Amino acid sequence: MIKLFERKKRGEEEREALSGMLKDEKARLEWIRLKKLRKKEDGKEIWRFLLNFKDGWEIGKSIVEEDFDKLLFWVEENVLFYNPVEGTVRHQSRLLWHTIRKVV
């Protein structure tokens, strides 16, 4: 909300500001993927983990236990949030969720 407010304060229309924010998040996710591929690790597998969020806001404990290394990567990159009490994972923001749905 703060980013949106700042962009509107600079004179951008709300739709234009949201579109720009979505574009920024898309570029950030792409940069993370390229960075991972550069390290000779399997960036495609890391990227595929995000497919778990294509249709839903949150994933449960079973997926967390299966792909913990991939989950840890995205948590460290501040893309996903892990709730240890409930054992669920979700995005850091709705903007990221919409970005992932469009990119993946």
Jmol script that loads the backbone (N, CA, C; Angstrom):
load data "model"
ATOM      1  N   MET A   1       0.817  -1.188   0.000  1.00  0.00           N
ATOM      2  CA  MET A   1       0.000   0.000   0.000  1.00  0.00           C
ATOM      3  C   MET A   1       0.865   1.257   0.000  1.00  0.00           C
ATOM      4  N   ILE A   2       1.984   1.186   0.695  1.00  0.00           N
ATOM      5  CA  ILE A   2       2.864   2.348   0.753  1.00  0.00           C
ATOM      6  C   ILE A   2       3.442   2.644  -0.631  1.00  0.00           C
ATOM      7  N   LYS A   3       3.865   1.595  -1.330  1.00  0.00           N
ATOM      8  CA  LYS A   3       4.405   1.789  -2.677  1.00  0.00           C
ATOM      9  C   LYS A   3       3.357   2.421  -3.592  1.00  0.00           C
ATOM     10  N   LEU A   4       2.134   1.925  -3.497  1.00  0.00           N
ATOM     11  CA  LEU A   4       1.055   2.459  -4.316  1.00  0.00           C
ATOM     12  C   LEU A   4       0.808   3.928  -3.977  1.00  0.00           C
ATOM     13  N   PHE A   5       0.779   4.235  -2.691  1.00  0.00           N
ATOM     14  CA  PHE A   5       0.570   5.611  -2.247  1.00  0.00           C
ATOM     15  C   PHE A   5       1.671   6.522  -2.784  1.00  0.00           C
ATOM     16  N   GLU A   6       2.914   6.069  -2.702  1.00  0.00           N
ATOM     17  CA  GLU A   6       4.044   6.874  -3.183  1.00  0.00           C
ATOM     18  C   GLU A   6       3.939   7.122  -4.689  1.00  0.00           C
ATOM     19  N   ARG A   7       3.559   6.101  -5.427  1.00  0.00           N
ATOM     20  CA  ARG A   7       3.427   6.268  -6.884  1.00  0.00           C
ATOM     21  C   ARG A   7       2.282   7.220  -7.229  1.00  0.00           C
ATOM     22  N   LYS A   8       1.190   7.121  -6.496  1.00  0.00           N
ATOM     23  CA  LYS A   8       0.061   8.027  -6.745  1.00  0.00           C
ATOM     24  C   LYS A   8       0.440   9.457  -6.381  1.00  0.00           C
ATOM     25  N   LYS A   9       1.249   9.595  -5.345  1.00  0.00           N
ATOM     26  CA  LYS A   9       1.706  10.914  -4.923  1.00  0.00           C
ATOM     27  C   LYS A   9       2.573  11.561  -6.004  1.00  0.00           C
ATOM     28  N   ARG A  10       3.278  10.732  -6.775  1.00  0.00           N
ATOM     29  CA  ARG A  10       4.102  11.238  -7.884  1.00  0.00           C
ATOM     30  C   ARG A  10       3.281  11.521  -9.136  1.00  0.00           C
ATOM     31  N   GLY A  11       1.982  11.276  -9.070  1.00  0.00           N
ATOM     32  CA  GLY A  11       1.115  11.630 -10.189  1.00  0.00           C
ATOM     33  C   GLY A  11       0.665  10.483 -11.064  1.00  0.00           C
ATOM     34  N   GLU A  12       1.032   9.268 -10.736  1.00  0.00           N
ATOM     35  CA  GLU A  12       0.598   8.117 -11.534  1.00  0.00           C
ATOM     36  C   GLU A  12      -0.849   7.774 -11.197  1.00  0.00           C
ATOM     37  N   GLU A  13      -1.561   7.297 -12.203  1.00  0.00           N
ATOM     38  CA  GLU A  13      -2.910   6.787 -11.984  1.00  0.00           C
ATOM     39  C   GLU A  13      -2.811   5.454 -11.243  1.00  0.00           C
ATOM     40  N   GLU A  14      -3.850   5.077 -10.521  1.00  0.00           N
ATOM     41  CA  GLU A  14      -3.823   3.844  -9.730  1.00  0.00           C
ATOM     42  C   GLU A  14      -3.567   2.612 -10.598  1.00  0.00           C
ATOM     43  N   ARG A  15      -4.261   2.507 -11.702  1.00  0.00           N
ATOM     44  CA  ARG A  15      -4.096   1.358 -12.598  1.00  0.00           C
ATOM     45  C   ARG A  15      -2.673   1.294 -13.146  1.00  0.00           C
ATOM     46  N   GLU A  16      -2.144   2.438 -13.535  1.00  0.00           N
ATOM     47  CA  GLU A  16      -0.781   2.514 -14.055  1.00  0.00           C
ATOM     48  C   GLU A  16       0.235   2.130 -12.972  1.00  0.00           C
ATOM     49  N   ALA A  17       0.014   2.602 -11.760  1.00  0.00           N
ATOM     50  CA  ALA A  17       0.919   2.284 -10.651  1.00  0.00           C
ATOM     51  C   ALA A  17       0.899   0.793 -10.338  1.00  0.00           C
ATOM     52  N   LEU A  18      -0.291   0.203 -10.289  1.00  0.00           N
ATOM     53  CA  LEU A  18      -0.399  -1.235 -10.015  1.00  0.00           C
ATOM     54  C   LEU A  18       0.239  -2.056 -11.126  1.00  0.00           C
ATOM     55  N   SER A  19       0.065  -1.626 -12.349  1.00  0.00           N
ATOM     56  CA  SER A  19       0.677  -2.319 -13.478  1.00  0.00           C
ATOM     57  C   SER A  19       2.199  -2.250 -13.377  1.00  0.00           C
ATOM     58  N   GLY A  20       2.720  -1.117 -13.012  1.00  0.00           N
ATOM     59  CA  GLY A  20       4.160  -0.963 -12.840  1.00  0.00           C
ATOM     60  C   GLY A  20       4.699  -1.813 -11.705  1.00  0.00           C
ATOM     61  N   MET A  21       3.949  -1.894 -10.620  1.00  0.00           N
ATOM     62  CA  MET A  21       4.369  -2.719  -9.478  1.00  0.00           C
ATOM     63  C   MET A  21       4.381  -4.197  -9.859  1.00  0.00           C
ATOM     64  N   LEU A  22       3.381  -4.616 -10.619  1.00  0.00           N
ATOM     65  CA  LEU A  22       3.322  -5.998 -11.090  1.00  0.00           C
ATOM     66  C   LEU A  22       4.513  -6.301 -12.000  1.00  0.00           C
ATOM     67  N   LYS A  23       4.844  -5.361 -12.861  1.00  0.00           N
ATOM     68  CA  LYS A  23       5.981  -5.510 -13.765  1.00  0.00           C
ATOM     69  C   LYS A  23       7.290  -5.622 -12.969  1.00  0.00           C
ATOM     70  N   ASP A  24       7.423  -4.820 -11.918  1.00  0.00           N
ATOM     71  CA  ASP A  24       8.625  -4.869 -11.068  1.00  0.00           C
ATOM     72  C   ASP A  24       8.777  -6.224 -10.394  1.00  0.00           C
ATOM     73  N   GLU A  25       7.683  -6.758  -9.850  1.00  0.00           N
ATOM     74  CA  GLU A  25       7.741  -8.060  -9.177  1.00  0.00           C
ATOM     75  C   GLU A  25       8.046  -9.177 -10.169  1.00  0.00           C
ATOM     76  N   LYS A  26       7.499  -9.063 -11.369  1.00  0.00           N
ATOM     77  CA  LYS A  26       7.775 -10.060 -12.406  1.00  0.00           C
ATOM     78  C   LYS A  26       9.265 -10.062 -12.741  1.00  0.00           C
ATOM     79  N   ALA A  27       9.844  -8.880 -12.885  1.00  0.00           N
ATOM     80  CA  ALA A  27      11.272  -8.772 -13.175  1.00  0.00           C
ATOM     81  C   ALA A  27      12.105  -9.323 -12.024  1.00  0.00           C
ATOM     82  N   ARG A  28      11.671  -9.094 -10.786  1.00  0.00           N
ATOM     83  CA  ARG A  28      12.401  -9.612  -9.625  1.00  0.00           C
ATOM     84  C   ARG A  28      12.400 -11.135  -9.607  1.00  0.00           C
ATOM     85  N   LEU A  29      11.254 -11.746  -9.879  1.00  0.00           N
ATOM     86  CA  LEU A  29      11.180 -13.209  -9.915  1.00  0.00           C
ATOM     87  C   LEU A  29      12.037 -13.782 -11.047  1.00  0.00           C
ATOM     88  N   GLU A  30      12.030 -13.129 -12.171  1.00  0.00           N
ATOM     89  CA  GLU A  30      12.851 -13.584 -13.294  1.00  0.00           C
ATOM     90  C   GLU A  30      14.339 -13.481 -12.941  1.00  0.00           C
ATOM     91  N   TRP A  31      14.723 -12.405 -12.268  1.00  0.00           N
ATOM     92  CA  TRP A  31      16.109 -12.231 -11.848  1.00  0.00           C
ATOM     93  C   TRP A  31      16.517 -13.353 -10.886  1.00  0.00           C
ATOM     94  N   ILE A  32      15.659 -13.708  -9.958  1.00  0.00           N
ATOM     95  CA  ILE A  32      15.945 -14.794  -9.015  1.00  0.00           C
ATOM     96  C   ILE A  32      16.153 -16.098  -9.776  1.00  0.00           C
ATOM     97  N   ARG A  33      15.303 -16.366 -10.746  1.00  0.00           N
ATOM     98  CA  ARG A  33      15.430 -17.597 -11.536  1.00  0.00           C
ATOM     99  C   ARG A  33      16.756 -17.623 -12.295  1.00  0.00           C
ATOM    100  N   LEU A  34      17.102 -16.522 -12.926  1.00  0.00           N
ATOM    101  CA  LEU A  34      18.357 -16.461 -13.677  1.00  0.00           C
ATOM    102  C   LEU A  34      19.565 -16.596 -12.760  1.00  0.00           C
ATOM    103  N   LYS A  35      19.476 -16.005 -11.603  1.00  0.00           N
ATOM    104  CA  LYS A  35      20.565 -16.108 -10.629  1.00  0.00           C
ATOM    105  C   LYS A  35      20.771 -17.561 -10.205  1.00  0.00           C
ATOM    106  N   LYS A  36      19.681 -18.257 -10.013  1.00  0.00           N
ATOM    107  CA  LYS A  36      19.751 -19.661  -9.618  1.00  0.00           C
ATOM    108  C   LYS A  36      20.314 -20.511 -10.755  1.00  0.00           C
ATOM    109  N   LEU A  37      19.898 -20.265 -11.985  1.00  0.00           N
ATOM    110  CA  LEU A  37      20.409 -21.013 -13.141  1.00  0.00           C
ATOM    111  C   LEU A  37      21.907 -20.765 -13.336  1.00  0.00           C
ATOM    112  N   ARG A  38      22.343 -19.567 -13.056  1.00  0.00           N
ATOM    113  CA  ARG A  38      23.754 -19.217 -13.213  1.00  0.00           C
ATOM    114  C   ARG A  38      24.647 -20.023 -12.275  1.00  0.00           C
ATOM    115  N   LYS A  39      24.121 -20.391 -11.133  1.00  0.00           N
ATOM    116  CA  LYS A  39      24.887 -21.154 -10.155  1.00  0.00           C
ATOM    117  C   LYS A  39      24.935 -22.638 -10.509  1.00  0.00           C
ATOM    118  N   LYS A  40      24.465 -22.988 -11.698  1.00  0.00           N
ATOM    119  CA  LYS A  40      24.469 -24.373 -12.193  1.00  0.00           C
ATOM    120  C   LYS A  40      23.543 -25.291 -11.401  1.00  0.00           C
ATOM    121  N   GLU A  41      22.673 -24.726 -10.620  1.00  0.00           N
ATOM    122  CA  GLU A  41      21.679 -25.534  -9.923  1.00  0.00           C
ATOM    123  C   GLU A  41      20.449 -25.608 -10.819  1.00  0.00           C
ATOM    124  N   ASP A  42      19.566 -26.491 -10.513  1.00  0.00           N
ATOM    125  CA  ASP A  42      18.404 -26.675 -11.371  1.00  0.00           C
ATOM    126  C   ASP A  42      17.358 -25.601 -11.082  1.00  0.00           C
ATOM    127  N   GLY A  43      17.477 -24.488 -11.775  1.00  0.00           N
ATOM    128  CA  GLY A  43      16.540 -23.386 -11.604  1.00  0.00           C
ATOM    129  C   GLY A  43      15.136 -23.734 -12.048  1.00  0.00           C
ATOM    130  N   LYS A  44      15.011 -24.674 -12.985  1.00  0.00           N
ATOM    131  CA  LYS A  44      13.681 -25.067 -13.457  1.00  0.00           C
ATOM    132  C   LYS A  44      12.889 -25.741 -12.350  1.00  0.00           C
ATOM    133  N   GLU A  45      13.560 -26.561 -11.544  1.00  0.00           N
ATOM    134  CA  GLU A  45      12.874 -27.238 -10.436  1.00  0.00           C
ATOM    135  C   GLU A  45      12.438 -26.242  -9.370  1.00  0.00           C
ATOM    136  N   ILE A  46      13.292 -25.269  -9.104  1.00  0.00           N
ATOM    137  CA  ILE A  46      12.957 -24.220  -8.141  1.00  0.00           C
ATOM    138  C   ILE A  46      11.744 -23.444  -8.649  1.00  0.00           C
ATOM    139  N   TRP A  47      11.761 -23.125  -9.941  1.00  0.00           N
ATOM    140  CA  TRP A  47      10.671 -22.362 -10.550  1.00  0.00           C
ATOM    141  C   TRP A  47       9.370 -23.165 -10.509  1.00  0.00           C
ATOM    142  N   ARG A  48       9.468 -24.476 -10.781  1.00  0.00           N
ATOM    143  CA  ARG A  48       8.276 -25.328 -10.795  1.00  0.00           C
ATOM    144  C   ARG A  48       7.582 -25.378  -9.437  1.00  0.00           C
ATOM    145  N   PHE A  49       8.345 -25.183  -8.366  1.00  0.00           N
ATOM    146  CA  PHE A  49       7.744 -25.193  -7.028  1.00  0.00           C
ATOM    147  C   PHE A  49       6.641 -24.152  -6.916  1.00  0.00           C
ATOM    148  N   LEU A  50       6.798 -23.040  -7.613  1.00  0.00           N
ATOM    149  CA  LEU A  50       5.788 -21.978  -7.563  1.00  0.00           C
ATOM    150  C   LEU A  50       4.475 -22.381  -8.218  1.00  0.00           C
ATOM    151  N   LEU A  51       4.493 -23.437  -9.038  1.00  0.00           N
ATOM    152  CA  LEU A  51       3.247 -23.928  -9.649  1.00  0.00           C
ATOM    153  C   LEU A  51       2.238 -24.349  -8.587  1.00  0.00           C
ATOM    154  N   ASN A  52       2.718 -24.703  -7.404  1.00  0.00           N
ATOM    155  CA  ASN A  52       1.813 -25.074  -6.313  1.00  0.00           C
ATOM    156  C   ASN A  52       0.878 -23.928  -5.941  1.00  0.00           C
ATOM    157  N   PHE A  53       1.243 -22.708  -6.288  1.00  0.00           N
ATOM    158  CA  PHE A  53       0.443 -21.537  -5.925  1.00  0.00           C
ATOM    159  C   PHE A  53      -0.376 -20.992  -7.078  1.00  0.00           C
ATOM    160  N   LYS A  54      -0.324 -21.626  -8.212  1.00  0.00           N
ATOM    161  CA  LYS A  54      -1.040 -21.115  -9.390  1.00  0.00           C
ATOM    162  C   LYS A  54      -2.550 -21.020  -9.141  1.00  0.00           C
ATOM    163  N   ASP A  55      -3.102 -21.997  -8.439  1.00  0.00           N
ATOM    164  CA  ASP A  55      -4.553 -22.020  -8.232  1.00  0.00           C
ATOM    165  C   ASP A  55      -4.997 -21.662  -6.818  1.00  0.00           C
ATOM    166  N   GLY A  56      -4.054 -21.580  -5.894  1.00  0.00           N
ATOM    167  CA  GLY A  56      -4.464 -21.309  -4.523  1.00  0.00           C
ATOM    168  C   GLY A  56      -3.524 -20.370  -3.798  1.00  0.00           C
ATOM    169  N   TRP A  57      -4.041 -19.773  -2.763  1.00  0.00           N
ATOM    170  CA  TRP A  57      -3.306 -18.790  -1.988  1.00  0.00           C
ATOM    171  C   TRP A  57      -2.310 -19.445  -1.037  1.00  0.00           C
ATOM    172  N   GLU A  58      -2.598 -20.668  -0.609  1.00  0.00           N
ATOM    173  CA  GLU A  58      -1.817 -21.300   0.445  1.00  0.00           C
ATOM    174  C   GLU A  58      -1.623 -22.779   0.139  1.00  0.00           C
ATOM    175  N   ILE A  59      -0.479 -23.334   0.555  1.00  0.00           N
ATOM    176  CA  ILE A  59      -0.277 -24.775   0.420  1.00  0.00           C
ATOM    177  C   ILE A  59      -0.084 -25.380   1.807  1.00  0.00           C
ATOM    178  N   GLY A  60      -0.364 -26.672   1.896  1.00  0.00           N
ATOM    179  CA  GLY A  60      -0.350 -27.344   3.189  1.00  0.00           C
ATOM    180  C   GLY A  60       0.936 -28.074   3.512  1.00  0.00           C
ATOM    181  N   LYS A  61       0.870 -28.776   4.622  1.00  0.00           N
ATOM    182  CA  LYS A  61       2.021 -29.450   5.203  1.00  0.00           C
ATOM    183  C   LYS A  61       2.641 -30.519   4.307  1.00  0.00           C
ATOM    184  N   SER A  62       1.838 -31.245   3.564  1.00  0.00           N
ATOM    185  CA  SER A  62       2.374 -32.340   2.752  1.00  0.00           C
ATOM    186  C   SER A  62       3.348 -31.834   1.690  1.00  0.00           C
ATOM    187  N   ILE A  63       3.014 -30.752   1.029  1.00  0.00           N
ATOM    188  CA  ILE A  63       3.896 -30.189   0.005  1.00  0.00           C
ATOM    189  C   ILE A  63       5.143 -29.598   0.648  1.00  0.00           C
ATOM    190  N   VAL A  64       4.974 -29.003   1.813  1.00  0.00           N
ATOM    191  CA  VAL A  64       6.110 -28.427   2.539  1.00  0.00           C
ATOM    192  C   VAL A  64       7.136 -29.512   2.856  1.00  0.00           C
ATOM    193  N   GLU A  65       6.667 -30.651   3.312  1.00  0.00           N
ATOM    194  CA  GLU A  65       7.570 -31.737   3.687  1.00  0.00           C
ATOM    195  C   GLU A  65       8.250 -32.361   2.474  1.00  0.00           C
ATOM    196  N   GLU A  66       7.566 -32.421   1.343  1.00  0.00           N
ATOM    197  CA  GLU A  66       8.137 -33.009   0.122  1.00  0.00           C
ATOM    198  C   GLU A  66       9.264 -32.170  -0.459  1.00  0.00           C
ATOM    199  N   ASP A  67       9.072 -30.878  -0.537  1.00  0.00           N
ATOM    200  CA  ASP A  67      10.004 -29.979  -1.237  1.00  0.00           C
ATOM    201  C   ASP A  67      10.568 -28.910  -0.309  1.00  0.00           C
ATOM    202  N   PHE A  68      11.078 -29.316   0.825  1.00  0.00           N
ATOM    203  CA  PHE A  68      11.528 -28.337   1.815  1.00  0.00           C
ATOM    204  C   PHE A  68      12.674 -27.460   1.300  1.00  0.00           C
ATOM    205  N   ASP A  69      13.611 -28.034   0.542  1.00  0.00           N
ATOM    206  CA  ASP A  69      14.737 -27.234   0.030  1.00  0.00           C
ATOM    207  C   ASP A  69      14.267 -26.130  -0.904  1.00  0.00           C
ATOM    208  N   LYS A  70      13.307 -26.456  -1.749  1.00  0.00           N
ATOM    209  CA  LYS A  70      12.777 -25.449  -2.678  1.00  0.00           C
ATOM    210  C   LYS A  70      12.005 -24.377  -1.913  1.00  0.00           C
ATOM    211  N   LEU A  71      11.244 -24.819  -0.925  1.00  0.00           N
ATOM    212  CA  LEU A  71      10.515 -23.872  -0.086  1.00  0.00           C
ATOM    213  C   LEU A  71      11.487 -22.937   0.625  1.00  0.00           C
ATOM    214  N   LEU A  72      12.532 -23.489   1.186  1.00  0.00           N
ATOM    215  CA  LEU A  72      13.524 -22.697   1.910  1.00  0.00           C
ATOM    216  C   LEU A  72      14.144 -21.635   1.003  1.00  0.00           C
ATOM    217  N   PHE A  73      14.417 -22.011  -0.236  1.00  0.00           N
ATOM    218  CA  PHE A  73      14.969 -21.045  -1.180  1.00  0.00           C
ATOM    219  C   PHE A  73      14.052 -19.842  -1.337  1.00  0.00           C
ATOM    220  N   TRP A  74      12.749 -20.090  -1.581  1.00  0.00           N
ATOM    221  CA  TRP A  74      11.802 -18.992  -1.807  1.00  0.00           C
ATOM    222  C   TRP A  74      11.548 -18.182  -0.547  1.00  0.00           C
ATOM    223  N   VAL A  75      11.608 -18.820   0.613  1.00  0.00           N
ATOM    224  CA  VAL A  75      11.461 -18.085   1.878  1.00  0.00           C
ATOM    225  C   VAL A  75      12.660 -17.154   2.068  1.00  0.00           C
ATOM    226  N   GLU A  76      13.857 -17.662   1.787  1.00  0.00           N
ATOM    227  CA  GLU A  76      15.063 -16.835   1.910  1.00  0.00           C
ATOM    228  C   GLU A  76      15.061 -15.677   0.920  1.00  0.00           C
ATOM    229  N   GLU A  77      14.453 -15.861  -0.230  1.00  0.00           N
ATOM    230  CA  GLU A  77      14.356 -14.787  -1.230  1.00  0.00           C
ATOM    231  C   GLU A  77      13.202 -13.827  -0.924  1.00  0.00           C
ATOM    232  N   ASN A  78      12.504 -14.052   0.176  1.00  0.00           N
ATOM    233  CA  ASN A  78      11.400 -13.199   0.635  1.00  0.00           C
ATOM    234  C   ASN A  78      10.228 -13.169  -0.359  1.00  0.00           C
ATOM    235  N   VAL A  79       9.981 -14.319  -0.973  1.00  0.00           N
ATOM    236  CA  VAL A  79       8.847 -14.456  -1.886  1.00  0.00           C
ATOM    237  C   VAL A  79       7.708 -15.181  -1.170  1.00  0.00           C
ATOM    238  N   LEU A  80       8.054 -16.188  -0.374  1.00  0.00           N
ATOM    239  CA  LEU A  80       7.056 -16.973   0.356  1.00  0.00           C
ATOM    240  C   LEU A  80       7.221 -16.798   1.864  1.00  0.00           C
ATOM    241  N   PHE A  81       6.137 -17.066   2.581  1.00  0.00           N
ATOM    242  CA  PHE A  81       6.140 -17.014   4.043  1.00  0.00           C
ATOM    243  C   PHE A  81       5.706 -18.366   4.578  1.00  0.00           C
ATOM    244  N   TYR A  82       6.504 -18.934   5.475  1.00  0.00           N
ATOM    245  CA  TYR A  82       6.184 -20.224   6.092  1.00  0.00           C
ATOM    246  C   TYR A  82       5.655 -19.980   7.494  1.00  0.00           C
ATOM    247  N   ASN A  83       4.464 -20.513   7.777  1.00  0.00           N
ATOM    248  CA  ASN A  83       3.872 -20.417   9.102  1.00  0.00           C
ATOM    249  C   ASN A  83       4.128 -21.735   9.827  1.00  0.00           C
ATOM    250  N   PRO A  84       5.099 -21.784  10.736  1.00  0.00           N
ATOM    251  CA  PRO A  84       5.448 -23.046  11.388  1.00  0.00           C
ATOM    252  C   PRO A  84       4.368 -23.573  12.333  1.00  0.00           C
ATOM    253  N   VAL A  85       3.532 -22.713  12.853  1.00  0.00           N
ATOM    254  CA  VAL A  85       2.476 -23.147  13.769  1.00  0.00           C
ATOM    255  C   VAL A  85       1.440 -23.981  13.034  1.00  0.00           C
ATOM    256  N   GLU A  86       1.007 -23.495  11.876  1.00  0.00           N
ATOM    257  CA  GLU A  86      -0.002 -24.208  11.096  1.00  0.00           C
ATOM    258  C   GLU A  86       0.603 -25.126  10.040  1.00  0.00           C
ATOM    259  N   GLY A  87       1.891 -24.939   9.758  1.00  0.00           N
ATOM    260  CA  GLY A  87       2.546 -25.751   8.730  1.00  0.00           C
ATOM    261  C   GLY A  87       2.115 -25.391   7.325  1.00  0.00           C
ATOM    262  N   THR A  88       1.777 -24.140   7.108  1.00  0.00           N
ATOM    263  CA  THR A  88       1.320 -23.697   5.791  1.00  0.00           C
ATOM    264  C   THR A  88       2.300 -22.684   5.200  1.00  0.00           C
ATOM    265  N   VAL A  89       2.201 -22.532   3.899  1.00  0.00           N
ATOM    266  CA  VAL A  89       3.048 -21.581   3.178  1.00  0.00           C
ATOM    267  C   VAL A  89       2.142 -20.706   2.328  1.00  0.00           C
ATOM    268  N   ARG A  90       2.449 -19.433   2.280  1.00  0.00           N
ATOM    269  CA  ARG A  90       1.710 -18.499   1.426  1.00  0.00           C
ATOM    270  C   ARG A  90       2.677 -17.455   0.892  1.00  0.00           C
ATOM    271  N   HIS A  91       2.196 -16.603   0.026  1.00  0.00           N
ATOM    272  CA  HIS A  91       3.016 -15.538  -0.556  1.00  0.00           C
ATOM    273  C   HIS A  91       3.214 -14.421   0.448  1.00  0.00           C
ATOM    274  N   GLN A  92       4.215 -13.619   0.217  1.00  0.00           N
ATOM    275  CA  GLN A  92       4.451 -12.459   1.068  1.00  0.00           C
ATOM    276  C   GLN A  92       3.395 -11.378   0.832  1.00  0.00           C
ATOM    277  N   SER A  93       2.810 -11.363  -0.358  1.00  0.00           N
ATOM    278  CA  SER A  93       1.798 -10.343  -0.646  1.00  0.00           C
ATOM    279  C   SER A  93       0.878 -10.828  -1.763  1.00  0.00           C
ATOM    280  N   ARG A  94      -0.250 -10.174  -1.893  1.00  0.00           N
ATOM    281  CA  ARG A  94      -1.172 -10.489  -2.984  1.00  0.00           C
ATOM    282  C   ARG A  94      -0.563 -10.121  -4.333  1.00  0.00           C
ATOM    283  N   LEU A  95       0.243  -9.074  -4.338  1.00  0.00           N
ATOM    284  CA  LEU A  95       0.915  -8.669  -5.572  1.00  0.00           C
ATOM    285  C   LEU A  95       1.816  -9.798  -6.071  1.00  0.00           C
ATOM    286  N   LEU A  96       2.559 -10.419  -5.191  1.00  0.00           N
ATOM    287  CA  LEU A  96       3.404 -11.559  -5.577  1.00  0.00           C
ATOM    288  C   LEU A  96       2.553 -12.718  -6.075  1.00  0.00           C
ATOM    289  N   TRP A  97       1.420 -12.964  -5.428  1.00  0.00           N
ATOM    290  CA  TRP A  97       0.539 -14.044  -5.856  1.00  0.00           C
ATOM    291  C   TRP A  97       0.061 -13.810  -7.282  1.00  0.00           C
ATOM    292  N   HIS A  98      -0.368 -12.594  -7.565  1.00  0.00           N
ATOM    293  CA  HIS A  98      -0.819 -12.280  -8.927  1.00  0.00           C
ATOM    294  C   HIS A  98       0.337 -12.368  -9.924  1.00  0.00           C
ATOM    295  N   THR A  99       1.517 -11.950  -9.509  1.00  0.00           N
ATOM    296  CA  THR A  99       2.687 -12.034 -10.378  1.00  0.00           C
ATOM    297  C   THR A  99       3.000 -13.478 -10.709  1.00  0.00           C
ATOM    298  N   ILE A 100       3.020 -14.332  -9.708  1.00  0.00           N
ATOM    299  CA  ILE A 100       3.326 -15.750  -9.921  1.00  0.00           C
ATOM    300  C   ILE A 100       2.284 -16.387 -10.827  1.00  0.00           C
ATOM    301  N   ARG A 101       1.029 -16.049 -10.636  1.00  0.00           N
ATOM    302  CA  ARG A 101      -0.027 -16.612 -11.486  1.00  0.00           C
ATOM    303  C   ARG A 101       0.178 -16.220 -12.939  1.00  0.00           C
ATOM    304  N   LYS A 102       0.709 -15.026 -13.194  1.00  0.00           N
ATOM    305  CA  LYS A 102       0.925 -14.587 -14.566  1.00  0.00           C
ATOM    306  C   LYS A 102       2.220 -15.113 -15.150  1.00  0.00           C
ATOM    307  N   VAL A 103       3.239 -15.255 -14.320  1.00  0.00           N
ATOM    308  CA  VAL A 103       4.570 -15.624 -14.809  1.00  0.00           C
ATOM    309  C   VAL A 103       4.729 -17.126 -14.978  1.00  0.00           C
ATOM    310  N   VAL A 104       4.235 -17.891 -14.016  1.00  0.00           N
ATOM    311  CA  VAL A 104       4.491 -19.333 -14.011  1.00  0.00           C
ATOM    312  C   VAL A 104       3.602 -20.055 -14.967  1.00  0.00           C
TER     313      VAL A 104
END
end "model"
wireframe off; spacefill off
backbone 0.3
color backbone group
